[in-house]
Amino acid sequence: MSRKIKVITAAIAVTVLIWLWAMPFGAVEIKRCYGDVNNDAYVTTEDARIALMVAAGIYEHELFGLDFEAADMDGDDLIKTTDARLILRTAAGHLATVYMEGYEFDEHPEEFTEIINDYRFEKDRKSIRLTMSPELCEAARVAAEEYATKTGSAFLREDGSHYYKVLDEMGIQYTCADKMIVNASFGYIGAAEKILADSQMEKALLSNNFSKIGVGAFSTDGRTFYWCVFVTK
């Protein structure tokens, strides 16, 4: 091999390595299409109904984030009857389905923790505030991926060991711990609400036996996310 070819080959190898190093590890792109207001992967008359109720001011929930963007078909930052009509035409196949682009998933662990702390304070004004732990967030991401791709068990790992082993392997110190998993969409608000709606998980998150919290999530399709929460003391 000539010296010139070797130099070119080496330059290409370095460029590839730099590109791989610069890529966000574990980044997940959210897969969502315009008109899919309820995030069930389809544009249906139900989505049009929700948009129509929002436009009329009678929908029971407020739309946030990508839920809002999915309903705002014409992109004018308002949800109107014309948006509902466009969604209905998409559902009927008269308009092409268009996917959103450039949205990468983020658990928003600080905001998630605030929701939990606000809920704890609402239930008991003497409750201590949980501290968001980056280490627990990383452990939660590992546990969420294992749940989604290997075990399907909230308590056992692939080798049959208990979930506490994740914390042990990562060198996380604790005297007591608990773990919870739910499947939800990409939104941290919806995930927090779903966890708090479960009586057993709510009980754990309201307990003053814990002082730290971490949240992580994993998705294989960019639509359904498996959310894991660790709490420790």
C-alpha positions as a printed Julia matrix, in Angstrom:
233×3 Matrix{Float64}:
   0.0     0.0    0.0
   1.41    3.38  -1.01
   2.15    6.07   1.55
  -0.58    8.31   0.07
  -3.25    5.6    0.42
  -2.16    4.91   4.0
  -2.47    8.59   4.87
  -5.94    8.81   3.31
  -7.06    5.63   5.08
  -5.8     6.9    8.42
  -7.55   10.25   7.92
 -10.84    8.52   7.15
 -10.49    6.3   10.25
  -9.85    9.31  12.48
 -12.84   11.15  10.99
 -15.12    8.15  11.67
 -13.88    7.86  15.23
 -14.47   11.55  15.87
 -17.97   11.29  14.38
 -18.82    8.28  16.56
 -17.43   10.01  19.65
 -19.53   13.1   18.95
 -22.77   11.16  18.54
 -25.1    11.4   21.57
 -24.91    7.98  23.2
 -28.29    6.37  23.63
 -30.15    9.2   21.92
 -33.69    8.23  20.95
 -35.65   10.14  18.35
 -39.32   10.51  19.22
 -41.53    8.96  16.55
 -44.73   10.96  16.31
 -46.9    12.06  13.41
 -48.98   15.18  13.04
 -52.61   14.5   13.86
 -51.84   11.68  16.33
 -53.03   13.7   19.31
 -53.51   10.77  21.7
 -50.14    9.2   20.73
 -51.44    5.74  19.82
 -49.41    5.65  16.55
 -52.47    6.23  14.35
 -54.38    9.26  13.12
 -58.05    8.51  13.72
 -61.4    10.21  14.2
 -60.68   10.09  17.96
 -57.77   12.48  17.43
 -60.06   14.8   15.47
 -62.61   14.61  18.28
 -60.01   15.6   20.88
 -58.82   18.53  18.75
 -62.41   19.68  18.25
 -63.07   19.58  22.01
 -59.86   21.52  22.68
 -60.89   24.11  20.11
 -64.29   24.41  21.81
 -62.67   24.74  25.24
 -64.44   21.68  26.66
 -61.62   19.12  26.7
 -60.88   17.88  30.22
 -57.1    18.03  29.86
 -54.68   20.66  28.63
 -52.41   19.65  25.77
 -48.67   20.17  26.26
 -45.54   19.7   24.18
 -45.81   17.31  21.26
 -49.45   16.53  22.08
 -50.19   20.18  21.32
 -47.99   20.21  18.23
 -49.65   17.06  16.93
 -53.04   18.79  17.15
 -51.82   22.09  15.69
 -51.96   20.89  12.1
 -51.44   24.29  10.46
 -48.66   25.35  12.83
 -50.15   28.65  13.99
 -49.78   27.84  17.74
 -53.57   27.57  18.09
 -55.89   24.58  18.04
 -58.97   25.39  16.02
 -61.82   23.62  14.27
 -59.79   23.8   11.06
 -57.08   21.68  12.73
 -59.72   19.09  13.67
 -60.89   19.1   10.05
 -57.33   18.51   8.79
 -56.89   15.64  11.25
 -60.16   14.11  10.07
 -59.0    14.36   6.43
 -55.71   12.68   7.4
 -57.6     9.9    9.18
 -59.72    9.39   6.05
 -56.6     9.15   3.87
 -57.24   12.37   1.96
 -54.04   13.92   3.36
 -50.66   12.22   3.72
 -49.38   11.36   7.18
 -46.41   13.55   8.07
 -43.94   12.64  10.82
 -42.36   15.14  13.16
 -38.59   15.44  12.89
 -35.73   16.47  15.12
 -37.24   15.65  18.51
 -34.89   13.75  20.8
 -36.13   12.2   24.0
 -35.27   13.66  27.41
 -36.62   12.43  30.75
 -36.36   15.93  32.26
 -35.34   14.44  35.63
 -35.3    17.79  37.46
 -38.84   18.62  36.35
 -40.0    15.07  37.09
 -38.58   15.37  40.61
 -40.39   18.69  41.09
 -43.71   17.06  40.2
 -43.1    14.33  42.77
 -41.97   16.8   45.44
 -44.98   19.04  44.82
 -47.26   16.02  45.16
 -45.55   14.97  48.39
 -45.95   18.48  49.82
 -49.6    18.55  48.78
 -50.24   15.3   50.63
 -48.08   16.11  53.67
 -46.61   19.55  54.26
 -44.07   18.04  56.66
 -42.63   15.7   54.04
 -38.95   16.04  53.13
 -38.0    16.93  49.58
 -36.45   14.21  47.49
 -33.1    15.02  45.89
 -32.64   14.12  42.24
 -29.6    11.83  41.9
 -27.81   11.6   38.51
 -26.43    8.22  39.59
 -29.92    6.9   40.28
 -31.08    8.31  36.93
 -28.4     6.3   35.17
 -29.35    3.17  37.13
 -32.99    3.75  36.2
 -32.08    3.97  32.5
 -30.21    0.66  32.73
 -33.15   -0.98  34.51
 -35.65    0.42  32.01
 -33.66   -0.95  29.07
 -33.34   -4.36  30.72
 -37.09   -4.4   31.34
 -37.92   -3.42  27.76
 -35.47   -5.68  25.94
 -34.7    -8.63  28.2
 -36.82   -9.4   31.26
 -40.27   -7.79  31.28
 -39.98   -8.04  35.06
 -39.96   -5.03  37.36
 -38.1    -6.9   40.08
 -35.78   -9.48  38.5
 -32.83   -9.09  36.18
 -31.92  -11.38  33.27
 -29.74  -13.6   35.49
 -32.53  -13.97  38.05
 -30.96  -11.62  40.58
 -32.97   -8.9   42.31
 -33.11   -5.38  40.88
 -31.01   -4.08  43.8
 -28.02   -5.58  42.0
 -28.13   -2.72  39.49
 -27.43   -0.29  42.31
 -24.7    -2.53  43.74
 -22.94   -2.91  40.4
 -22.92    0.85  39.92
 -21.49    1.42  43.39
 -24.52    3.36  44.62
 -24.75    3.47  48.41
 -28.15    2.98  50.05
 -29.74    1.67  53.22
 -33.14    1.06  51.62
 -34.46    1.29  48.07
 -37.52    0.79  45.94
 -38.15    0.65  42.21
 -41.17    1.19  39.98
 -41.77    0.85  36.22
 -44.6     1.96  33.93
 -45.01    2.23  30.19
 -46.13    5.62  28.93
 -45.46    8.05  26.11
 -42.35   10.25  25.96
 -43.78   13.01  28.2
 -42.45   13.15  31.75
 -45.68   14.75  33.0
 -47.8    11.85  31.78
 -45.29    9.34  33.14
 -45.33   10.96  36.59
 -49.13   11.05  36.59
 -49.34    7.38  35.63
 -46.94    6.37  38.39
 -48.8     8.41  41.0
 -52.11    6.91  39.86
 -50.91    3.48  41.03
 -51.61    3.1   44.76
 -48.51    1.0   45.5
 -46.15    3.3   43.61
 -47.79    6.36  45.12
 -47.24    4.92  48.59
 -43.54    4.44  47.89
 -43.13    7.95  46.5
 -44.91    9.48  49.49
 -42.79    7.6   52.01
 -40.31    9.57  54.1
 -38.12    6.46  54.19
 -36.48    7.75  51.04
 -34.43   10.87  50.35
 -33.14   10.46  46.78
 -34.86    9.82  43.45
 -33.76    8.98  39.93
 -35.79    8.56  36.75
 -34.81    6.95  33.47
 -36.61    5.64  30.41
 -36.01    3.51  27.34
 -37.83    2.95  24.07
 -37.34    0.56  21.19
 -39.67    2.36  18.78
 -39.56    6.03  19.79
 -43.24    5.93  20.74
 -43.76    3.78  23.82
 -41.3     4.49  26.64
 -40.64    2.34  29.66
 -40.13    4.64  32.63
 -38.23    3.46  35.69
 -37.96    5.3   39.01
 -35.54    4.48  41.83
 -35.88    5.92  45.3
 -33.25    5.34  47.97
 -31.97    6.49  51.31
